[in-house]
Amino acid sequence: MEIFGLPIQALMSQLLLGLVNGSFYAMLSLGLAVIFGLLNVINFAHGTLYMLGAFLAWMGLNYLGIGYWWMLVLAPVIVGLFGVLIEKTMLRWLYKLDHLYGLLLTFGLTLMIEGLFRSVFGVSGQPYPVPDALDGVTNLGFMMLPNYRAWVVAASLVICFSTWFVIEKTRLGSSLRAGTENPKMVEAFGINVPLMVTATYGFGVALAAIAGVLAAPVIQVSPLMGSNVIIVVFAVVVIGGMGSILGSILTGLGLGVIEGLTRVFYPELSATVVFIVMAIVLIVRPAGLFGKEK
């Protein structure tokens, strides 16, 4: 059976690959949107923290014998605590300054961390095995579905939409949003706003670490994996609307699918299609698809 002159199995395989990439885009852009939307910080170090999550999983397995499932919990906790340290010692002093200062600081952190890992591990990728429980494929009749890739998509969707629900639909999320807009009023109700801000940044970078652990068996773990994806993720955030959590999730998934389809019908355009979409969206709607017009 063919669709648009292509075997359905080939087309569905590319759609799945696009959805997997879109899942990573969604999780990474979600973390960026949480940090920018609630803290007004452009976190350029997000890609490096994604890489750090993947490397922690790789080092846990190869040096300590800690398997995938444990590292799926431990790596985000470790990176989240590292994010707390960054927020308390550096970012906290920049909140009242222009966004450029936070961008420059996190860009400097990116260069330092990436340079350290490149000096220790080089630039070649390190393989990470798929966990035994998710190895193999499932025959759907029209295509063979790799179990691990299906897990990545399902886990990403659950994490992304759970985060959106907590921030947009619960009292905790309301307190977070109010604390960034009017901290003095929120403190008057007995809420520790500085602690809430620190926890928000730690959670945002923990999302990047989860994406890194999920990505480790799909792509080789490399010091360059963060810098390879962060520009696309920033484009996703801009298209979705800066600070829009739902926009980041839906745009990340959608652009991953568009990228996958472009590889089928026009492979030469697949590396730039995201930026073409960004240019069109910014011309039509400068605030992004889900952003608020000022």
WOPE-V233724 format. One record per pair of residues at least 6 apart in sequence whose ideal C-beta (glycine too) atoms are under 6 Angstrom apart, sorted by the first residue. I is the first residue (numbers start at 1). J is the second residue. If there is no record, write none. Layout:
i->(I | I)
j->(J | J)
This chain:
i->(1 | 3 | 8 | 9 | 12 | 14 | 14 | 14 | 15 | 17 | 18 | 18 | 18 | 18 | 19 | 19 | 19 | 20 | 20 | 21 | 22 | 22 | 22 | 22 | 23 | 23 | 23 | 24 | 24 | 25 | 25 | 25 | 25 | 26 | 26 | 26 | 26 | 27 | 27 | 27 | 28 | 28 | 28 | 28 | 29 | 29 | 29 | 29 | 29 | 30 | 30 | 30 | 30 | 31 | 31 | 31 | 31 | 32 | 32 | 33 | 33 | 33 | 33 | 34 | 35 | 35 | 35 | 36 | 36 | 37 | 38 | 38 | 38 | 41 | 42 | 42 | 42 | 43 | 44 | 44 | 44 | 44 | 45 | 45 | 45 | 46 | 47 | 47 | 47 | 47 | 48 | 48 | 48 | 48 | 49 | 49 | 49 | 50 | 50 | 50 | 50 | 51 | 51 | 52 | 53 | 53 | 53 | 53 | 53 | 54 | 54 | 54 | 54 | 55 | 56 | 56 | 57 | 57 | 57 | 57 | 58 | 58 | 58 | 60 | 60 | 68 | 71 | 72 | 75 | 75 | 76 | 76 | 76 | 79 | 79 | 79 | 80 | 80 | 83 | 83 | 83 | 84 | 84 | 87 | 87 | 94 | 94 | 114 | 117 | 118 | 123 | 125 | 125 | 126 | 127 | 128 | 128 | 128 | 130 | 130 | 134 | 134 | 134 | 136 | 137 | 137 | 138 | 148 | 152 | 160 | 164 | 164 | 166 | 167 | 167 | 175 | 178 | 179 | 179 | 179 | 183 | 186 | 187 | 232 | 235 | 235 | 235 | 236 | 236 | 236 | 237 | 238 | 239 | 239 | 239 | 239 | 240 | 240 | 240 | 240 | 240 | 240 | 241 | 241 | 241 | 241 | 241 | 244 | 244 | 247 | 247 | 255 | 259 | 259 | 262 | 262 | 262 | 263 | 287)
j->(8 | 11 | 142 | 143 | 143 | 260 | 263 | 264 | 260 | 260 | 256 | 257 | 259 | 260 | 153 | 256 | 257 | 149 | 152 | 256 | 252 | 253 | 256 | 257 | 152 | 153 | 156 | 211 | 215 | 233 | 236 | 252 | 256 | 160 | 249 | 252 | 253 | 156 | 207 | 211 | 50 | 208 | 211 | 233 | 233 | 236 | 237 | 248 | 252 | 160 | 207 | 248 | 249 | 46 | 204 | 207 | 208 | 46 | 237 | 237 | 243 | 245 | 248 | 204 | 41 | 43 | 204 | 242 | 243 | 243 | 176 | 180 | 200 | 102 | 99 | 102 | 103 | 106 | 103 | 106 | 107 | 110 | 106 | 109 | 110 | 208 | 226 | 227 | 229 | 230 | 110 | 113 | 114 | 226 | 79 | 205 | 208 | 208 | 211 | 212 | 226 | 225 | 226 | 79 | 75 | 79 | 209 | 212 | 213 | 212 | 215 | 216 | 221 | 221 | 75 | 78 | 71 | 75 | 213 | 216 | 126 | 128 | 221 | 66 | 71 | 131 | 213 | 213 | 209 | 213 | 206 | 209 | 210 | 205 | 206 | 209 | 202 | 206 | 201 | 202 | 205 | 198 | 202 | 198 | 201 | 101 | 102 | 223 | 223 | 223 | 224 | 220 | 222 | 221 | 220 | 216 | 217 | 221 | 148 | 217 | 147 | 148 | 151 | 147 | 144 | 146 | 145 | 217 | 214 | 249 | 245 | 246 | 173 | 173 | 245 | 191 | 186 | 186 | 193 | 196 | 193 | 193 | 193 | 274 | 274 | 275 | 278 | 251 | 252 | 255 | 248 | 278 | 251 | 278 | 281 | 288 | 247 | 248 | 251 | 288 | 289 | 290 | 247 | 287 | 288 | 290 | 291 | 290 | 291 | 289 | 290 | 274 | 270 | 273 | 269 | 270 | 273 | 270 | 293)
